[in-house]
Amino acid sequence: MSNDNGSIKMVEIENKGRALVSSRPLKAGEIVLKDAPILLYSAAPHAAAANYCANCFRTIPPHSQTTVPCPNCAAASLFCTPQCQSIALSSSHTPFVCQSLIRLRAADSPLLHHHHHHDRLIQARFLISAYNLATASPSHFQTLLSLQGEPIKDEESIFLHSVISSILPASSNLRQIGFSLELTAALLAKDKLNAFGLMEPFHQDIENRSVRAYGIYPRASFFNHDCLPNACRFDYVDSLPDLSNTNIVVRVIHDLPAGREICLSYFPVNLKYSERQVRLKEDYGFVCDCDRCKVEANWSDNEEEMDQEDDDMDGDDMTGDDDDMAGDDDVMAKENDDFPHAYFFMRYMCSRDNCGGTLAPVPPVDTRTSSVMECNVCGSLSNSED
């Protein structure tokens, strides 16, 4: 279930489609959305899947005394507690899912012979979870189908549909919901455009973290992208003690007026222009022409690297007060019309090695903006007034 406290509303924006905008003035750090997933599925390789609970995806400590296996597919799925096992067996890990995962892991699975084995494995897991959702929660399945994404019947969808067709349990009643190549292609399109990754724990000595699981968050999926976002999302998979640990929280990073579109960055903000454009085109099907991209379009990679280094050095001495933000992301343009991202990098980008996270104030107390900044990747706290 999602909760936005009336702080955002959905609108149609020309050339963008559906978007989320602020329905009232917002303070820096204010939570604008808490969203729960309607579907979660593992992104870990088979060998690493045992590191995470198959229900809540928390990290399972070595030699944990509470870990229990699935009674039907013990080799494929572990749960961090009997409670997680019980919940999953009646919802996301039904006998249908168990039998499908067992067949997917079988030695004769066609996925094992595909040149994009891991990518196709993750997509097959999604399809198993999505088709399970059709019977376990028909309303959530319809919500999934209502999300953005047009089906494409290409080599990829044809191959994956053949895989799913070959591993479906004989007792499956999916034919009754219109199981077909067209439906499989539609589901894959929804997943590609709307899935959020829940990352592995942050370690400063590891440059590139992997995704432990993907989730479909129906309300959060309507946030559009901007390479200089005015909000960022947090997840607390390993730190929250209850089963809301897979919820995501979206907070604005500075004051916003009513009616302003709220945007996230779909990847770390420190990527180069060329890297961002490739990612957005390949993964989401569009070319970004935000203010930052318009400036950087004519830069060389060397210029981008030099500017990034300058921002990092300047950021070491950066102090400020959120009152300077004047309640609006237009302040970045005021700082320097030629470098709209310079102020953002100095104030809102985490300086820890191999992090690349975005900083947002912790939620305000009594409408007063906090000076404590939290990183949405490594979780570190810092004081913007230091």
C-alpha positions as CSV (number, residue, x, y, z in Angstrom):
1,M,0.0,0.0,0.0
2,S,1.3,3.5,-0.9
3,N,1.1,6.6,1.3
4,D,1.8,10.1,0.0
5,N,0.0,12.2,2.7
6,G,-1.6,14.3,0.0
7,S,1.7,15.8,-0.9
8,I,1.7,14.7,-4.5
9,K,-0.7,14.3,-7.3
10,M,-0.7,12.7,-10.8
11,V,-1.0,14.9,-13.9
12,E,-0.4,14.7,-17.6
13,I,2.6,16.6,-18.9
14,E,3.0,17.2,-22.6
15,N,5.6,15.0,-24.2
16,K,6.1,13.2,-20.9
17,G,2.8,11.6,-20.2
18,R,1.8,10.8,-16.6
19,A,3.9,12.5,-13.9
20,L,3.8,13.3,-10.2
21,V,3.9,16.9,-9.0
22,S,3.8,18.6,-5.6
23,S,0.2,19.4,-4.5
24,R,1.5,21.9,-2.0
25,P,4.8,23.6,-1.0
26,L,7.2,21.0,0.3
27,K,10.1,21.4,2.7
28,A,13.5,19.9,2.1
29,G,13.6,16.3,3.4
30,E,9.9,15.9,3.4
31,I,8.6,12.4,2.6
32,V,6.4,12.5,-0.4
33,L,5.8,8.8,-0.9
34,K,6.1,5.5,0.9
35,D,5.3,2.7,-1.5
36,A,5.1,-1.1,-1.0
37,P,5.9,-3.5,-3.8
38,I,3.2,-5.6,-5.4
39,L,5.8,-8.0,-6.7
40,L,9.4,-8.9,-5.7
41,Y,11.8,-11.3,-7.4
42,S,15.4,-12.3,-6.9
43,A,18.1,-10.9,-9.0
44,A,20.9,-12.9,-7.4
45,P,22.8,-15.6,-9.3
46,H,21.9,-19.1,-8.1
47,A,25.1,-19.3,-6.0
48,A,24.3,-16.0,-4.2
49,A,20.6,-16.5,-3.7
50,A,21.2,-18.2,-0.4
51,N,22.6,-14.9,1.0
52,Y,19.1,-13.3,1.0
53,C,15.7,-14.2,2.3
54,A,13.4,-15.3,-0.5
55,N,10.6,-13.2,1.0
56,C,11.9,-10.0,2.6
57,F,15.3,-10.1,0.9
58,R,17.2,-9.3,4.0
59,T,20.8,-10.4,4.2
60,I,20.9,-13.8,5.9
61,P,23.9,-13.9,8.4
62,P,26.3,-16.8,8.2
63,H,25.3,-19.6,10.6
64,S,21.9,-18.0,11.3
65,Q,19.8,-20.1,13.7
66,T,16.5,-18.9,12.4
67,T,16.9,-19.7,8.7
68,V,14.5,-22.2,7.3
69,P,14.3,-23.6,3.7
70,C,11.3,-23.9,1.5
71,P,9.8,-27.3,2.2
72,N,9.3,-27.9,-1.6
73,C,12.4,-26.3,-3.3
74,A,14.9,-26.2,-0.5
75,A,17.9,-25.9,-2.9
76,A,16.3,-22.8,-4.5
77,S,14.9,-20.8,-1.6
78,L,15.7,-19.9,2.0
79,F,13.9,-17.7,4.4
80,C,15.3,-15.7,7.3
81,T,12.6,-16.7,9.8
82,P,9.7,-19.2,9.9
83,Q,7.4,-16.1,9.8
84,C,8.8,-15.1,6.4
85,Q,8.5,-18.7,5.2
86,S,4.8,-18.8,6.3
87,I,4.0,-15.5,4.6
88,A,5.7,-16.5,1.3
89,L,4.2,-19.9,1.0
90,S,0.7,-18.4,0.9
91,S,1.5,-15.5,-1.4
92,S,4.8,-15.0,-3.4
93,H,6.2,-18.6,-3.0
94,T,3.2,-20.8,-3.8
95,P,3.6,-24.4,-5.1
96,F,3.3,-22.9,-8.6
97,V,6.4,-20.8,-8.0
98,C,8.3,-23.7,-6.3
99,Q,7.7,-26.1,-9.2
100,S,8.5,-23.5,-11.7
101,L,11.8,-22.5,-10.0
102,I,12.8,-26.2,-9.7
103,R,12.3,-26.7,-13.4
104,L,14.1,-23.5,-14.2
105,R,17.1,-24.7,-12.3
106,A,17.0,-28.1,-14.0
107,A,20.1,-29.1,-16.0
108,D,18.1,-29.3,-19.2
109,S,16.7,-25.8,-18.9
110,P,17.2,-23.9,-22.2
111,L,18.3,-20.8,-20.2
112,L,21.6,-22.6,-19.4
113,H,22.5,-22.6,-23.1
114,H,21.6,-19.0,-23.8
115,H,24.4,-16.5,-24.3
116,H,22.7,-13.9,-22.0
117,H,22.1,-16.6,-19.3
118,H,21.9,-14.4,-16.2
119,D,19.8,-11.6,-17.8
120,R,17.3,-14.2,-19.1
121,L,17.3,-16.0,-15.7
122,I,16.2,-12.8,-14.0
123,Q,13.5,-12.1,-16.6
124,A,12.2,-15.7,-16.2
125,R,12.0,-15.2,-12.5
126,F,10.0,-12.1,-13.1
127,L,7.6,-13.9,-15.4
128,I,7.1,-16.7,-12.8
129,S,6.4,-14.1,-10.1
130,A,4.1,-12.1,-12.4
131,Y,2.0,-15.2,-13.5
132,N,1.8,-16.3,-9.9
133,L,0.5,-12.8,-9.1
134,A,-2.3,-13.4,-11.6
135,T,-3.8,-16.1,-9.4
136,A,-2.5,-15.0,-5.9
137,S,-3.7,-11.4,-6.2
138,P,-5.7,-10.7,-9.4
139,S,-6.1,-7.0,-8.4
140,H,-2.4,-6.5,-8.2
141,F,-1.9,-8.3,-11.5
142,Q,-4.3,-5.8,-13.1
143,T,-2.3,-2.9,-11.5
144,L,0.8,-4.4,-13.0
145,L,-0.8,-4.5,-16.5
146,S,-1.9,-0.9,-16.1
147,L,1.6,0.4,-15.8
148,Q,3.5,2.0,-18.7
149,G,5.1,-0.2,-21.3
150,E,4.1,-1.4,-24.7
151,P,4.6,-5.1,-25.7
152,I,7.2,-6.0,-28.3
153,K,7.1,-9.4,-29.8
154,D,10.8,-9.8,-30.5
155,E,13.3,-12.6,-30.3
156,E,13.8,-12.0,-26.5
157,S,10.1,-12.3,-25.6
158,I,9.5,-15.3,-27.9
159,F,12.5,-17.1,-26.3
160,L,11.3,-16.3,-22.8
161,H,7.7,-17.3,-23.5
162,S,9.0,-20.7,-24.8
163,V,11.0,-21.1,-21.6
164,I,8.0,-20.3,-19.3
165,S,5.7,-22.5,-21.4
166,S,8.2,-25.4,-20.9
167,I,8.4,-25.0,-17.1
168,L,4.8,-24.3,-16.1
169,P,3.4,-27.0,-13.8
170,A,0.9,-29.2,-15.5
171,S,-1.7,-28.2,-13.0
172,S,-1.4,-24.5,-13.8
173,N,-4.6,-22.8,-14.8
174,L,-2.9,-19.8,-16.5
175,R,-4.7,-20.6,-19.7
176,Q,-7.8,-19.2,-18.1
177,I,-6.2,-15.7,-17.7
178,G,-5.1,-15.6,-21.4
179,F,-1.6,-17.0,-21.1
180,S,0.0,-16.2,-24.5
181,L,3.0,-14.7,-26.1
182,E,1.2,-11.4,-26.3
183,L,0.7,-11.4,-22.5
184,T,4.3,-12.4,-21.8
185,A,5.6,-9.6,-24.0
186,A,3.3,-7.1,-22.2
187,L,4.6,-8.2,-18.8
188,L,8.2,-8.0,-19.9
189,A,7.6,-4.4,-21.1
190,K,6.0,-3.5,-17.7
191,D,9.0,-4.9,-15.9
192,K,11.6,-3.1,-18.1
193,L,10.1,0.3,-17.5
194,N,8.9,0.1,-14.0
195,A,11.1,-2.2,-11.9
196,F,13.2,-0.7,-9.0
197,G,16.3,-2.5,-7.9
198,L,17.0,-3.3,-4.2
199,M,20.8,-3.2,-4.1
200,E,23.2,-5.4,-2.2
201,P,24.7,-3.8,1.0
202,F,27.1,-1.0,0.5
203,H,30.8,-1.7,1.0
204,Q,33.3,1.1,0.4
205,D,35.9,-1.2,-1.1
206,I,33.4,-2.5,-3.8
207,E,33.0,-0.1,-6.7
208,N,29.9,-1.7,-8.4
209,R,27.2,-3.2,-6.2
210,S,24.8,-5.8,-7.6
211,V,21.1,-5.9,-7.4
212,R,19.7,-8.4,-4.9
213,A,16.1,-8.1,-6.0
214,Y,13.7,-6.2,-8.2
215,G,10.4,-4.9,-7.2
216,I,7.4,-3.3,-8.9
217,Y,6.2,-0.2,-6.9
218,P,3.1,1.0,-8.7
219,R,2.9,4.6,-7.4
220,A,6.6,5.2,-7.5
221,S,6.8,4.1,-11.1
222,F,5.2,7.4,-12.1
223,F,8.2,9.5,-11.1
224,N,9.9,10.7,-14.2
225,H,13.7,11.0,-14.6
226,D,15.9,14.0,-14.4
227,C,19.7,14.1,-14.4
228,L,19.5,16.7,-11.7
229,P,16.7,15.2,-9.6
230,N,14.8,17.2,-6.9
231,A,14.0,14.0,-4.9
232,C,15.6,10.7,-4.2
233,R,14.5,7.3,-2.9
234,F,15.6,5.4,0.1
235,D,15.3,1.8,1.0
236,Y,16.1,0.1,4.3
237,V,16.1,-3.6,3.4
238,D,18.5,-4.7,6.1
239,S,17.9,-2.0,8.8
240,L,14.1,-2.1,9.3
241,P,13.1,-4.8,11.7
242,D,9.5,-5.4,10.4
243,L,8.2,-6.6,7.0
244,S,7.9,-3.0,5.7
245,N,11.7,-3.3,5.0
246,T,11.1,-3.7,1.3
247,N,9.1,-0.5,1.1
248,I,10.7,2.5,-0.6
249,V,10.6,6.1,0.7
250,V,10.9,9.1,-1.5
251,R,12.1,12.4,0.0
252,V,12.6,15.8,-1.7
253,I,16.1,17.1,-1.4
254,H,15.3,20.8,-1.2
255,D,12.2,23.0,-0.9
256,L,9.7,22.9,-3.7
257,P,6.8,25.1,-4.6
258,A,3.3,23.7,-5.3
259,G,2.9,22.3,-8.8
260,R,6.5,21.4,-9.4
261,E,7.2,18.1,-11.1
262,I,9.1,15.7,-8.7
263,C,11.8,13.7,-10.5
264,L,14.2,11.0,-9.5
265,S,17.4,10.0,-11.2
266,Y,17.2,6.5,-12.5
267,F,20.9,5.9,-11.8
268,P,23.8,7.6,-10.0
269,V,24.0,11.3,-10.9
270,N,27.7,11.2,-11.4
271,L,27.5,9.3,-14.7
272,K,28.9,11.0,-17.8
273,Y,26.5,12.5,-20.4
274,S,27.3,9.7,-22.9
275,E,26.7,7.0,-20.3
276,R,23.4,8.5,-19.1
277,Q,22.1,8.7,-22.7
278,V,23.0,5.1,-23.5
279,R,21.4,3.9,-20.3
280,L,18.2,5.9,-20.8
281,K,17.8,4.9,-24.5
282,E,18.5,1.2,-23.9
283,D,16.6,0.7,-20.7
284,Y,13.8,3.2,-20.9
285,G,13.5,4.1,-24.6
286,F,14.0,7.9,-24.5
287,V,16.7,10.5,-25.0
288,C,17.1,13.0,-22.2
289,D,17.1,16.7,-22.9
290,C,17.0,18.0,-19.4
291,D,18.9,21.3,-18.6
292,R,22.0,19.4,-17.5
293,C,22.1,17.3,-20.7
294,K,21.6,20.4,-22.9
295,V,24.8,21.9,-21.3
296,E,26.8,18.7,-21.4
297,A,25.8,17.6,-24.9
298,N,28.8,19.4,-26.4
299,W,31.3,18.5,-23.8
300,S,34.1,16.0,-24.3
301,D,34.6,13.2,-21.8
302,N,37.8,14.9,-20.6
303,E,35.8,18.1,-19.8
304,E,33.3,16.1,-17.9
305,E,36.0,14.4,-15.8
306,M,37.8,17.7,-15.1
307,D,34.5,19.4,-14.1
308,Q,33.6,16.4,-11.8
309,E,37.0,16.6,-10.1
310,D,36.6,20.4,-9.6
311,D,33.1,19.9,-8.0
312,D,34.5,17.2,-5.7
313,M,37.3,19.5,-4.5
314,D,34.9,22.5,-4.0
315,G,32.5,20.3,-2.2
316,D,35.0,19.6,0.6
317,D,34.7,23.3,1.7
318,M,31.0,23.7,0.9
319,T,28.8,25.0,3.7
320,G,25.4,26.5,3.5
321,D,21.9,26.9,4.8
322,D,18.8,25.4,3.2
323,D,17.2,28.9,3.4
324,D,19.5,29.7,0.5
325,M,17.6,27.3,-1.7
326,A,14.8,29.8,-2.0
327,G,12.4,26.9,-2.1
328,D,13.2,25.9,-5.7
329,D,15.6,24.0,-7.8
330,D,16.0,27.1,-10.0
331,V,18.8,28.1,-7.6
332,M,21.2,25.8,-9.4
333,A,20.8,27.9,-12.6
334,K,21.4,31.0,-10.5
335,E,24.7,29.5,-9.2
336,N,26.1,29.3,-12.7
337,D,24.1,29.3,-15.9
338,D,26.8,27.3,-17.7
339,F,27.1,24.6,-15.1
340,P,23.7,23.9,-13.7
341,H,24.9,20.8,-11.9
342,A,27.8,22.3,-10.0
343,Y,25.8,23.3,-7.0
344,F,24.1,20.0,-7.0
345,F,27.3,18.0,-6.9
346,M,28.7,20.2,-4.1
347,R,25.7,20.0,-1.8
348,Y,23.8,16.8,-2.7
349,M,26.3,14.2,-3.8
350,C,27.9,11.9,-1.2
351,S,31.7,12.2,-1.0
352,R,32.5,8.7,0.2
353,D,34.6,6.5,-2.1
354,N,32.6,4.2,-4.5
355,C,29.3,5.6,-3.3
356,G,27.9,8.1,-5.8
357,G,24.7,8.5,-3.7
358,T,22.5,11.5,-3.3
359,L,22.1,13.4,-0.1
360,A,18.7,14.5,1.3
361,P,17.9,16.1,4.6
362,V,16.3,13.8,7.2
363,P,12.6,14.6,7.5
364,P,11.8,18.0,9.0
365,V,10.6,18.4,12.5
366,D,7.9,21.0,13.2
367,T,8.3,22.3,9.6
368,R,12.0,23.2,10.3
369,T,14.4,21.8,7.8
370,S,17.1,19.6,9.3
371,S,20.8,20.2,8.7
372,V,21.4,16.5,8.9
373,M,21.9,14.9,5.5
374,E,21.4,11.2,4.8
375,C,22.9,9.4,1.8
376,N,20.5,7.2,-0.1
377,V,23.2,4.7,-1.0
378,C,25.7,4.2,1.9
379,G,23.4,5.6,4.6
380,S,26.0,7.9,6.1
381,L,24.8,11.0,8.0
382,S,26.5,14.4,7.8
383,N,25.8,17.9,8.8
384,S,25.4,20.5,6.1
385,E,26.4,23.2,8.4
386,D,29.9,21.7,9.2
